[in-house]
């Protein structure tokens, strides 16, 4: 087990290094640069002289040879220092870390809703004896996936905020402002969870053990909650990474539509301005989140499924 | 369904709803006398990366920064004249290289220190030291030699060459004065509001990126500009700038009274706020209008007749009437109508496809395949580089493209990010550039066209433009400046160095409870006289 963990940690370090390096290369391959974006900001009308541009680049250390820039940034990044944002002048790590709580609040709440919606639909759709109702319920996830999130968000705001005035349309103040963005984000995420869970529940339902349990007279719901769910949960858990990715990507849209602060907004403006320190801080953080979630899934799955545990020990 | 289509649909729904529910509320006019107190909740479209007015030149930043700092002078939006503010009087030497300002008594910064000659010198030296980090100030102070403290109330600001433009620049928030203590913080810290100590009617309170910026009334403020609507303190206790990027959400939040006022109302949303208790203040931006700026060393644009044909082949009223709204004016010169010394050259900018065709024919450009003219096998085509600093840029250029096809000219549109546009502009590797620049002084033409400055047209040394551009920058005397500025505007259009199209306009909207939201001379927000009722 210890060797297994050590291997996983090395693997994680490699993923983080690769994320850092690839983002560095891409940002430098793109035409334009952060200093140009900063000096030519909007209404200023782009009237910067070449001398001014050169002076500004020197100030941000962007005139060093690329390998040297890469080396300097990597050494600092290992210590958690990604440098200062070129656009805002704020510390990049600080910008990303302070944008994390509002994003986590929405994504966390959205994940809870998604599990409730998705899980509920999958269970109800497979528990029910009425084939038609089941089919109708199980048609919902594909529908949920295909609704554009920003459209769902705008509709929710229009109805619940502008018309009924039940919740605020803007800002990240308190629980009230979490509801609509979380629902918006929960629709596609819940759809993914519902789809995968329903499929594995149906597969489990056709397994001999389930048929025997039913033949012995156990109720459908009892069979579901007593036997099927635990077995069906494993494949659903393995898509946690996909779900996380979906939540992070969706947060760009929900944060824009609902005028919230968060990682999505920070990322989109940093990418637009080619603000290298901030983009790298975001990418490395996102990679870290993925690595940790996948590691957790790999550690939890054996607890649910003894067969996986045996395989692990056989490997180790 | 495209994103804009959805937004429009939502806007339409909102429109129907507001139209049905509007009970003809009162307009701002009969609101009675201004009432102090309350908070103005103002929805803005983008998060200003930096709120230090000395550094960043975007509207988002300056609309905040203007309230925090006072300037030596103020500019009358109606006449363009320069009026007293922190300076009660000034003298300018004969060749406009030395400006001596006499400061008023009693003004203090929000940390209690006095606005005296030493503070002014410290501030100007610091802006100069910012270099290119001062996006607009570095241009205003390009030939700054230094400031001398003559006595505690008098400063002498000097330049190495004539700089008539400095008088107007001294009225901008980019050259607004910060306290000496402000410079004990780094430029980056000031960007985030830390140490941003001004003498303005509002003081910085808090900033949450992508969320909101809050300013609070400066108690005891009593040194307002001579152009302000009242004297003493501002009316509002607080201004809360809420950052709302999605236009449909901005308009809906205003319609449902979650905001008191909003900026950047999109053309599609404008009808929502006409005549139902809402007001739409507008002001065109002074400076260089949105234009196709030609590089005369590239491709078909080396041919002056081609450049002149493009100027004649654009139907400007069609652009403003179809893609924009009646709030936007067709260009009548390279300078916007709100710029001092703007000359109305409408006859030169009339839509004249016959004239354009005649010019092209006479230059040997004959009808070719797909309706595009050719000459010796060369197609009549040029690329235009633009970025989305203004949301409608793409739609405008697509329409201009269609208009120019009718005279057999193929305009190819290339969208780039702001960062890329800067790089392309620097490299000189472009045919047409599409941009606008805000400045309430004709000297902006020198900055962009002169061979001694940015020379965006890549003109040779012997050109008809440098002389009038230098002439207008060497004196503040209107009698001499006006004819020089007019000559420059005329030359730019007659030689087709640029094809002006339309004037950028600031379109705001506010509900029945917001009053007195104004624009200063550069069309940025001036909220000193703003107040809210019934809050």
Interface residues (C-beta under 8 A of the other chain):
Chain A: X31 X32 X33 X34 X36 X37 X38 X39 X40 X41 X42 X43 X44 X45 X46 X47 X48 X49 X50 X52 X53 X55 X56 X84 X87 X88 X89 X90 X95 X99 X148 X150 X151 X154 X155 X157 X158 X161 X162 X163 X165 X168 X169 X170 X171 X172 X255 X256 X257 X258 X259 X260 X261 X262 X265 X266 X269 X272 X273 X274
Chain B: X1 X3 X6 X7 X10 X13 X14 X17 X43 X47 X49 X50 X56 X57 X58 X59 X60 X62 X131 X132 X133 X135 X136 X138 X139 X186 X187 X188 X189 X191 X192 X208 X209 X210 X211 X212 X242 X243 X244 X245 X246 X248 X249 X252 X253 X255 X256 X258 X259 X287 X288 X389 X416 X417 X418 X419 X420 X421 X422 X423 X425 X426 X435 X436 X437 X438 X439 X444 X447 X448 X453 X454
